[in-house]
Amino acid sequence: MGRTHALTGWCAGLALAPAVGAGSVHQAVIFAATTAGFALLPDLDHPGASASRLLGWLTGALSWVLRRVSAGFYALTKGPRDEKVTGKHRHLSHTVLFAAGLGLLTSWGTTEGGPWAVVGVVVFGLMLAEGALGDWLLPVSGAAVAWWFFTAPPDRAGELASISGWLGIAVAAGCLTHCLGDALTEAGCPFLFPIPIAGETWYEIRPPKVLRFRTGKKVEKRLIFPVFALLGVLLVPGVWDHAVSTFERLFIPPSSQQATTP
């Protein structure tokens, strides 16, 4: 589901950007690209995931460590009614607690680390997203960064500080979007751990069977991905308003567009 996770993360980032103060086009694109990338990160607990293969042995080693930590954490916290599984995949990194913790760590790191930490988080998220969505994301995000650099006020340090303020939210939102996407699949996702549900500490949240889908099959490829691809364009600041005005100009007679007065 890598491509779908990244695309839904992109849409979530664009929808959330105005609420965190990233309202301009270039800010929204940077925010959404970061969210799209980190919507892939929870699958670092799987050796074959794109996040695990991104930087070769480095992310591979991180994946190995995360799987062991997740398995140990599951063994310590599982209840008597939880499934007898290893707890390596879709467990620790697929929880709201993980998303919130990584978001807080990102906020602290970018605040303390300064510009290089901010750039590191953005570039890492962009690399993750580009691997799933395609090379088009690189020039789009590069143009957004260049736009910011050449049009930002003289106090670029202040602008950079504002970016670091919402990067933690972008990271957390991306991880949470991933969890919500997995919750719609056949296997579900225990993202509400440690809240006990039906006697299970790691209860797999999922909708009724009729609303679930299998990863990589027709529903994901022919319905979910196209819908979110369209949303991913319409949610870019200004695109929806321009689309509506174009539709009105082409298909609505001028007389009906004028307000009637008594």
CORGIMO-V985540 format. One record per residue. N is the residue number from 1. RES is the residue in one letter. PSI is psi in degrees with one decimal (* if undefined). NEAR is the number of other C-alpha atoms within 12 Angstrom. Layout:
BEGIN
n->N res->RES psi->PSI near->NEAR
n->N res->RES psi->PSI near->NEAR
END
This chain:
BEGIN
n->1 res->M psi->15.3 near->33
n->2 res->G psi->-46.5 near->38
n->3 res->R psi->-40.9 near->34
n->4 res->T psi->-40.5 near->37
n->5 res->H psi->-46.6 near->47
n->6 res->A psi->-41.0 near->48
n->7 res->L psi->-42.5 near->45
n->8 res->T psi->-32.6 near->47
n->9 res->G psi->-39.5 near->51
n->10 res->W psi->-46.4 near->51
n->11 res->C psi->-42.3 near->39
n->12 res->A psi->-39.5 near->43
n->13 res->G psi->-43.4 near->46
n->14 res->L psi->-38.2 near->42
n->15 res->A psi->-34.7 near->29
n->16 res->L psi->-22.9 near->32
n->17 res->A psi->-48.6 near->35
n->18 res->P psi->-32.1 near->23
n->19 res->A psi->-22.9 near->17
n->20 res->V psi->4.7 near->25
n->21 res->G psi->5.2 near->25
n->22 res->A psi->66.7 near->32
n->23 res->G psi->-24.2 near->26
n->24 res->S psi->164.7 near->25
n->25 res->V psi->-47.4 near->27
n->26 res->H psi->-37.6 near->32
n->27 res->Q psi->-43.3 near->42
n->28 res->A psi->-39.6 near->40
n->29 res->V psi->-44.0 near->45
n->30 res->I psi->-44.2 near->48
n->31 res->F psi->-47.4 near->53
n->32 res->A psi->-37.9 near->51
n->33 res->A psi->-38.8 near->54
n->34 res->T psi->-44.8 near->52
n->35 res->T psi->-41.1 near->51
n->36 res->A psi->-43.0 near->50
n->37 res->G psi->-47.0 near->53
n->38 res->F psi->-7.8 near->54
n->39 res->A psi->-9.3 near->49
n->40 res->L psi->-17.7 near->53
n->41 res->L psi->-37.9 near->48
n->42 res->P psi->-28.0 near->51
n->43 res->D psi->8.8 near->43
n->44 res->L psi->-16.0 near->41
n->45 res->D psi->8.3 near->35
n->46 res->H psi->125.9 near->33
n->47 res->P psi->-23.2 near->26
n->48 res->G psi->-0.9 near->19
n->49 res->A psi->156.0 near->27
n->50 res->S psi->-34.4 near->34
n->51 res->A psi->-35.7 near->39
n->52 res->S psi->-25.4 near->30
n->53 res->R psi->0.1 near->27
n->54 res->L psi->-51.3 near->30
n->55 res->L psi->34.3 near->19
n->56 res->G psi->-129.3 near->16
n->57 res->W psi->-28.3 near->14
n->58 res->L psi->-55.4 near->15
n->59 res->T psi->-26.9 near->26
n->60 res->G psi->-41.6 near->24
n->61 res->A psi->-40.4 near->21
n->62 res->L psi->-38.8 near->26
n->63 res->S psi->-42.7 near->32
n->64 res->W psi->-45.2 near->24
n->65 res->V psi->-44.8 near->21
n->66 res->L psi->-40.7 near->32
n->67 res->R psi->-41.7 near->30
n->68 res->R psi->-42.4 near->25
n->69 res->V psi->-43.1 near->22
n->70 res->S psi->-42.5 near->33
n->71 res->A psi->-43.9 near->25
n->72 res->G psi->-40.2 near->19
n->73 res->F psi->-39.0 near->23
n->74 res->Y psi->-41.9 near->32
n->75 res->A psi->-34.3 near->23
n->76 res->L psi->-27.5 near->18
n->77 res->T psi->-10.9 near->23
n->78 res->K psi->147.0 near->29
n->79 res->G psi->175.3 near->21
n->80 res->P psi->-22.2 near->17
n->81 res->R psi->-1.4 near->16
n->82 res->D psi->157.2 near->26
n->83 res->E psi->151.7 near->20
n->84 res->K psi->79.7 near->15
n->85 res->V psi->172.7 near->17
n->86 res->T psi->-28.4 near->22
n->87 res->G psi->14.4 near->30
n->88 res->K psi->-46.4 near->29
n->89 res->H psi->141.0 near->33
n->90 res->R psi->45.2 near->41
n->91 res->H psi->-98.6 near->47
n->92 res->L psi->-47.0 near->43
n->93 res->S psi->-5.2 near->44
n->94 res->H psi->45.6 near->48
n->95 res->T psi->157.6 near->40
n->96 res->V psi->-35.5 near->30
n->97 res->L psi->-41.7 near->25
n->98 res->F psi->-44.9 near->32
n->99 res->A psi->-46.3 near->36
n->100 res->A psi->-42.4 near->24
n->101 res->G psi->-43.2 near->23
n->102 res->L psi->-36.1 near->32
n->103 res->G psi->-44.9 near->31
n->104 res->L psi->-41.0 near->24
n->105 res->L psi->-38.8 near->24
n->106 res->T psi->-44.1 near->34
n->107 res->S psi->-45.0 near->29
n->108 res->W psi->-44.9 near->22
n->109 res->G psi->-40.7 near->23
n->110 res->T psi->-30.0 near->31
n->111 res->T psi->-44.4 near->27
n->112 res->E psi->-32.9 near->16
n->113 res->G psi->-16.9 near->19
n->114 res->G psi->-158.2 near->24
n->115 res->P psi->-40.6 near->23
n->116 res->W psi->-36.0 near->18
n->117 res->A psi->-40.6 near->25
n->118 res->V psi->-47.9 near->34
n->119 res->V psi->-40.3 near->26
n->120 res->G psi->-43.6 near->20
n->121 res->V psi->-45.5 near->37
n->122 res->V psi->-45.6 near->40
n->123 res->V psi->-42.1 near->28
n->124 res->F psi->-44.8 near->29
n->125 res->G psi->-39.7 near->41
n->126 res->L psi->-39.6 near->43
n->127 res->M psi->-41.9 near->34
n->128 res->L psi->-48.1 near->44
n->129 res->A psi->-40.5 near->42
n->130 res->E psi->-36.7 near->35
n->131 res->G psi->-27.7 near->31
n->132 res->A psi->-38.4 near->35
n->133 res->L psi->-20.9 near->31
n->134 res->G psi->169.0 near->20
n->135 res->D psi->-14.4 near->16
n->136 res->W psi->-26.3 near->17
n->137 res->L psi->-27.6 near->30
n->138 res->L psi->-53.5 near->26
n->139 res->P psi->-33.5 near->18
n->140 res->V psi->-48.2 near->24
n->141 res->S psi->-36.6 near->31
n->142 res->G psi->-40.3 near->23
n->143 res->A psi->-37.0 near->20
n->144 res->A psi->-41.7 near->25
n->145 res->V psi->-43.1 near->29
n->146 res->A psi->-40.0 near->18
n->147 res->W psi->-47.9 near->20
n->148 res->W psi->-43.0 near->26
n->149 res->F psi->-40.3 near->19
n->150 res->F psi->-14.3 near->14
n->151 res->T psi->-7.7 near->18
n->152 res->A psi->154.4 near->19
n->153 res->P psi->165.6 near->13
n->154 res->P psi->-30.3 near->12
n->155 res->D psi->70.7 near->14
n->156 res->R psi->-26.1 near->16
n->157 res->A psi->-39.9 near->17
n->158 res->G psi->-40.0 near->16
n->159 res->E psi->-40.8 near->23
n->160 res->L psi->-36.2 near->31
n->161 res->A psi->-37.5 near->24
n->162 res->S psi->-36.6 near->26
n->163 res->I psi->-44.6 near->39
n->164 res->S psi->-26.4 near->41
n->165 res->G psi->-31.1 near->30
n->166 res->W psi->2.3 near->40
n->167 res->L psi->-37.5 near->48
n->168 res->G psi->-37.7 near->36
n->169 res->I psi->-40.2 near->39
n->170 res->A psi->-43.3 near->50
n->171 res->V psi->-49.0 near->50
n->172 res->A psi->-41.1 near->42
n->173 res->A psi->-39.2 near->49
n->174 res->G psi->-47.0 near->49
n->175 res->C psi->-40.5 near->47
n->176 res->L psi->-38.0 near->42
n->177 res->T psi->-39.9 near->40
n->178 res->H psi->-46.9 near->46
n->179 res->C psi->-42.3 near->43
n->180 res->L psi->-37.0 near->34
n->181 res->G psi->-44.1 near->42
n->182 res->D psi->-29.7 near->39
n->183 res->A psi->-18.3 near->32
n->184 res->L psi->-4.4 near->31
n->185 res->T psi->174.8 near->30
n->186 res->E psi->-38.7 near->22
n->187 res->A psi->-24.0 near->24
n->188 res->G psi->-174.9 near->32
n->189 res->C psi->128.4 near->34
n->190 res->P psi->50.0 near->41
n->191 res->F psi->-10.6 near->37
n->192 res->L psi->8.3 near->30
n->193 res->F psi->137.8 near->31
n->194 res->P psi->24.8 near->27
n->195 res->I psi->121.4 near->21
n->196 res->P psi->129.1 near->21
n->197 res->I psi->126.5 near->18
n->198 res->A psi->34.7 near->14
n->199 res->G psi->2.8 near->16
n->200 res->E psi->137.6 near->23
n->201 res->T psi->-34.1 near->29
n->202 res->W psi->62.0 near->36
n->203 res->Y psi->126.9 near->30
n->204 res->E psi->109.0 near->33
n->205 res->I psi->131.3 near->33
n->206 res->R psi->152.1 near->24
n->207 res->P psi->178.5 near->19
n->208 res->P psi->152.5 near->14
n->209 res->K psi->-35.6 near->15
n->210 res->V psi->-22.3 near->12
n->211 res->L psi->-2.1 near->15
n->212 res->R psi->160.7 near->24
n->213 res->F psi->159.1 near->27
n->214 res->R psi->136.2 near->22
n->215 res->T psi->138.1 near->25
n->216 res->G psi->4.7 near->19
n->217 res->K psi->-170.8 near->17
n->218 res->K psi->-41.5 near->13
n->219 res->V psi->-43.7 near->21
n->220 res->E psi->-44.7 near->29
n->221 res->K psi->-38.3 near->20
n->222 res->R psi->-12.4 near->16
n->223 res->L psi->-61.1 near->16
n->224 res->I psi->-49.8 near->27
n->225 res->F psi->-46.7 near->29
n->226 res->P psi->-39.6 near->19
n->227 res->V psi->-46.3 near->19
n->228 res->F psi->-25.2 near->26
n->229 res->A psi->-41.7 near->27
n->230 res->L psi->-43.8 near->19
n->231 res->L psi->-36.2 near->24
n->232 res->G psi->-23.7 near->31
n->233 res->V psi->-45.9 near->25
n->234 res->L psi->-25.5 near->21
n->235 res->L psi->-10.5 near->30
n->236 res->V psi->130.2 near->36
n->237 res->P psi->126.3 near->28
n->238 res->G psi->-22.1 near->18
n->239 res->V psi->-44.8 near->18
n->240 res->W psi->-45.8 near->17
n->241 res->D psi->-40.8 near->15
n->242 res->H psi->-38.6 near->16
n->243 res->A psi->-41.8 near->18
n->244 res->V psi->-44.7 near->15
n->245 res->S psi->-36.8 near->15
n->246 res->T psi->-41.9 near->13
n->247 res->F psi->-45.5 near->14
n->248 res->E psi->-40.2 near->17
n->249 res->R psi->-34.2 near->15
n->250 res->L psi->-33.3 near->12
n->251 res->F psi->-11.7 near->14
n->252 res->I psi->124.6 near->14
n->253 res->P psi->143.0 near->11
n->254 res->P psi->-34.7 near->11
n->255 res->S psi->-36.0 near->11
n->256 res->S psi->-15.6 near->11
n->257 res->Q psi->-16.9 near->14
n->258 res->Q psi->133.8 near->10
n->259 res->A psi->136.3 near->8
n->260 res->T psi->142.3 near->7
n->261 res->T psi->145.8 near->4
n->262 res->P psi->* near->3
END
